[in-house]
Amino acid sequence: MTRMIPSIAASLLLMVGTSVIPKEHTFTGEIMDTDCSPIGIHAVVGPLKTKRQCTIDCVRFGAQYVLYDPDIQMAYGLDDQRRPERFAGEAVIVTGTLDKISHVIHVLDVRPMD
């Protein structure tokens, strides 16, 4: 009986440990910034300013890149702030793991939506 206790404890620890590890998912949306994402649109001012330029300018002035999902009107924070820059203002697919408490995606990959 005493030999079974460590075995049972190890089995329980393994089951709990694997259920806590976040699973990799894909998320779709648009690379936006924290200034524009609460309203779900870009503050595009002037005929030459694009969604891309709006996003880059907002980040330059202190905002952060986020993935905005228009279907659920939600913005996810992105822990990698370098990769999203090249996709600013574009529809993308982000692969990563989601911290459900902070709503931040640990970014593994960002690619344009086909």
Secondary structure, DSSP 8 states (H G I E B T S, - for coil): -TTHHHHHHHHHHHHHHHHHS---EEEEEEEEETTTTTTTS----STT--HHHHHHHHHHTT--EEEEETTTTEEEEES-SSGGGGGTTSEEEEEEEEETTTTEEEEEEEEE--
